[in-house]
Amino acid sequence: MSGRTEALRQLADQSEPWDVLVIGGGATGLGAAVEAASRGYRTALVERFDFAKGTSSRSTKLVHGGVRYLEQLNITLVMDALRERGHMLRNAPHLVHNLQFVVPAYDYYSLPYYGLGLKVYERMSGRLSLGASKLLSRQRTTEMLPGIVDAGLRGGVLYHDGQFDDARYAISLLRTFQDLGGTAVNYVEAVGLLKRGGKTFGIQARDCEEDVRFDVQAKVVVNASGVFTEDVLAMDGVAAESLLAVSQGTHFVLPHSFLPGSTALMVPKTADGRVLFAIPWHGSTIVGTTDVPVPGPSAEPHSLAGEREFLAEHIARYFGRRPRGEEVLSMWSGLRPLVRKGGGKTSKLSRDHTILVSKSGLVTVTGGKWTTYRRMGEDAINHAAGVAGLEKLPSRTLDLKLHGWAENLGDMPESERVYGSDLPLLQSLPGDEEELNTPLHPRLPYRMREVVWAMRYEMARTVEDVLARRTRALFLDARAAMEAAPAVASLLTKELGRSDAWRDRDLQRFLDIAKEYVYVEG
Ligand SMILES: Cc1cc2nc3c(=O)[nH]c(=O)nc-3n(C[C@H](O)[C@H](O)[C@H](O)COP(=O)(O)OP(=O)(O)OC[C@H]3O[C@@H](n4cnc5c(N)ncnc54)[C@H](O)[C@@H]3O)c2cc1C
């Protein structure tokens, strides 16, 4: 029986209600699920697409306090996030690492201003500091950021923050949740809430693969559906159209040659007041992000012409030339669920999280950042335990090592490092050695072995799950991912016992999604 089939059977089992049922398998939902299961509550989670299909695979990949929020004087958010950053690094060293950032200064005022600000930022992290910040000479700045435009450069400021692989972190949370006895199923949607006497006691679920509906009972339901939060609140009869503002951010992925070396570039204020990063990631350079209000949520957001122009223009400003079409290896967009507080620009809206407990007892957790997912989960489950009358139990997640935790990973390639302590098992996967060792594509750091692993142990169900979130092929090189897709589709069809018609449909669905990650100039 496959992992998903068994999980589905457990989910649909009506013999006993779950203590906690979570809607949404992004950072927030998975964080809440791990929080609940680690306290000993019987917990289940449903995700209507794949784990981290939404915003949680589309971030800038920073585990950070947020220098910008410090400038906005949101001290509590920065302090909380810096503490979480330290613990994420300790609890998942295979997925999070310390990264050096340099802020280039093109005027004399920026050096003392950012020098002081970043010193305060460093001090705020206390004993969880990742390293000292310091002022750099002009020459040292260009050594650390080779390729950066040096006309008018005065110097720079070095500081440290965390970097991670967001979707792999989500998969590690999923595996941790399962290790703790939790049940999570992807491609299961909450389509309604079960109500008795005005109180929520579960969900009506739909298995999206088979289009079958069934009830799942629970003592409390947690709504962690990201930018879709208002849709779930509407199922509860709560009109909340004005709770969230949705803001889109887009990234370009460029070849490593744009920013050789291992230091990231941070621009604290672009001409229109945004923060922009260029960050080394899995052997490439991510540039982003934008911050554009959009009318509402969508499962597969697309970049806007204005965002692409903004990125190309800023790449030219800091690296001396616009990237050519084929140099943009991939581009992706994500949607921020920002809690609206009195309107204004989305870039100025708070990244704090919000918890709402509705009259029916539905607990909604939204807003926040990837970096604060654990804290959000802790808060949500404190409220949920109160609603459900569960035994009050302390949180254990601050020092909970995540699945794959491993020490002394050295400087192995990032594509292997993300498996942590699972790497030996992955490397000794039983099967046809020649097939398993076949590279996915000459430009991608993956082999067929990772595809099989993703299906057997990480609940990957589609070509997109494998190429977008179990491996990061789609995010690293969209054209290569499209070329690798037919072989992945065939392997998936064999492994999951699917038909040729299913293979063709799933492959086409992936190609339709992937073509939006390909940048076309003009
Ligand atoms: C461009 C961008 C860059 C960012 N960069 C960073 C960064 O560098 N660092 C950082 O800390 N934060 C960053 N963030 C913020 C961070 O990514 C988000 O705060 C976080 O991922 C939100 O997670 P979530 O679980 O709330 O939402 P999501 O990841 O969207 O998860 C919600 C899930 O709920 C599911 N769902 C919805 N409705 C239903 C239903 N009815 N039934 C079942 N499932 C349902 C969805 O399919 C989805 O998977 C960034 C955000 C954006 C947009």
The ligand as a MOL file (V3000), in Angstrom:
LIG
                    3D

  0  0  0     0  0            999 V3000
M  V30 BEGIN CTAB
M  V30 COUNTS 53 58 0 0 0
M  V30 BEGIN ATOM
M  V30 1 C 7.7100 36.3580 -3.0780 0
M  V30 2 C 7.7760 35.9500 -1.6480 0
M  V30 3 C 8.9980 35.8570 -1.0080 0
M  V30 4 C 9.0560 35.4800 0.3440 0
M  V30 5 N 10.2750 35.3270 0.9060 0
M  V30 6 C 10.3650 34.9470 2.1980 0
M  V30 7 C 11.6310 34.7180 2.7750 0
M  V30 8 O 12.6660 34.8110 2.1100 0
M  V30 9 N 11.6680 34.3640 4.0770 0
M  V30 10 C 10.5450 34.2400 4.8410 0
M  V30 11 O 10.6610 33.9670 6.0310 0
M  V30 12 N 9.3080 34.3950 4.3060 0
M  V30 13 C 9.2000 34.7260 3.0000 0
M  V30 14 N 7.9780 34.8710 2.4150 0
M  V30 15 C 6.7790 34.5790 3.2120 0
M  V30 16 C 6.4920 33.0800 3.2870 0
M  V30 17 O 6.8240 32.4160 2.1020 0
M  V30 18 C 5.0290 32.8640 3.6440 0
M  V30 19 O 4.7250 33.6050 4.7990 0
M  V30 20 C 4.6870 31.4000 3.8980 0
M  V30 21 O 5.1880 30.5550 2.8940 0
M  V30 22 C 3.1760 31.2420 3.9840 0
M  V30 23 O 2.8920 29.8900 4.2430 0
M  V30 24 P 1.4020 29.3920 4.4070 0
M  V30 25 O 1.4670 27.9880 4.8390 0
M  V30 26 O 0.6460 30.3430 5.2750 0
M  V30 27 O 0.7780 29.5290 2.9480 0
M  V30 28 P 0.9220 28.5180 1.7130 0
M  V30 29 O 2.2980 28.0550 1.5350 0
M  V30 30 O 0.2790 29.1750 0.5370 0
M  V30 31 O 0.0860 27.2540 2.1670 0
M  V30 32 C -1.3330 27.2520 2.2290 0
M  V30 33 C -1.7790 25.9140 1.6800 0
M  V30 34 O -3.1610 25.7230 1.9350 0
M  V30 35 C -3.6710 24.9380 0.8800 0
M  V30 36 N -5.1370 25.0700 0.8610 0
M  V30 37 C -5.8520 26.1830 0.5910 0
M  V30 38 N -7.1630 25.9230 0.6640 0
M  V30 39 C -7.2850 24.6130 0.9820 0
M  V30 40 C -8.3960 23.7510 1.1890 0
M  V30 41 N -9.6550 24.1850 1.0690 0
M  V30 42 N -8.1630 22.4440 1.5000 0
M  V30 43 C -6.8940 21.9890 1.6170 0
M  V30 44 N -5.8030 22.7660 1.4200 0
M  V30 45 C -5.9960 24.0620 1.1180 0
M  V30 46 C -3.0000 25.5350 -0.3380 0
M  V30 47 O -3.0450 24.6580 -1.4410 0
M  V30 48 C -1.6070 25.8080 0.1710 0
M  V30 49 O -0.7000 24.7720 -0.1290 0
M  V30 50 C 7.8750 35.2230 1.0670 0
M  V30 51 C 6.6370 35.3040 0.4160 0
M  V30 52 C 6.5870 35.6510 -0.9380 0
M  V30 53 C 5.2760 35.7010 -1.6320 0
M  V30 END ATOM
M  V30 BEGIN BOND
M  V30 1 1 1 2
M  V30 2 1 2 3
M  V30 3 2 2 52
M  V30 4 2 3 4
M  V30 5 1 4 5
M  V30 6 1 4 50
M  V30 7 2 5 6
M  V30 8 1 6 7
M  V30 9 1 6 13
M  V30 10 2 7 8
M  V30 11 1 7 9
M  V30 12 1 9 10
M  V30 13 2 10 11
M  V30 14 1 10 12
M  V30 15 2 12 13
M  V30 16 1 13 14
M  V30 17 1 14 15
M  V30 18 1 14 50
M  V30 19 1 15 16
M  V30 20 1 16 17
M  V30 21 1 16 18
M  V30 22 1 18 19
M  V30 23 1 18 20
M  V30 24 1 20 21
M  V30 25 1 20 22
M  V30 26 1 22 23
M  V30 27 1 23 24
M  V30 28 2 24 25
M  V30 29 1 24 26
M  V30 30 1 24 27
M  V30 31 1 27 28
M  V30 32 2 28 29
M  V30 33 1 28 30
M  V30 34 1 28 31
M  V30 35 1 31 32
M  V30 36 1 32 33
M  V30 37 1 33 34
M  V30 38 1 33 48
M  V30 39 1 34 35
M  V30 40 1 35 36
M  V30 41 1 35 46
M  V30 42 1 36 37
M  V30 43 1 36 45
M  V30 44 2 37 38
M  V30 45 1 38 39
M  V30 46 1 39 40
M  V30 47 2 39 45
M  V30 48 1 40 41
M  V30 49 2 40 42
M  V30 50 1 42 43
M  V30 51 2 43 44
M  V30 52 1 44 45
M  V30 53 1 46 47
M  V30 54 1 46 48
M  V30 55 1 48 49
M  V30 56 2 50 51
M  V30 57 1 51 52
M  V30 58 1 52 53
M  V30 END BOND
M  V30 END CTAB
M  END
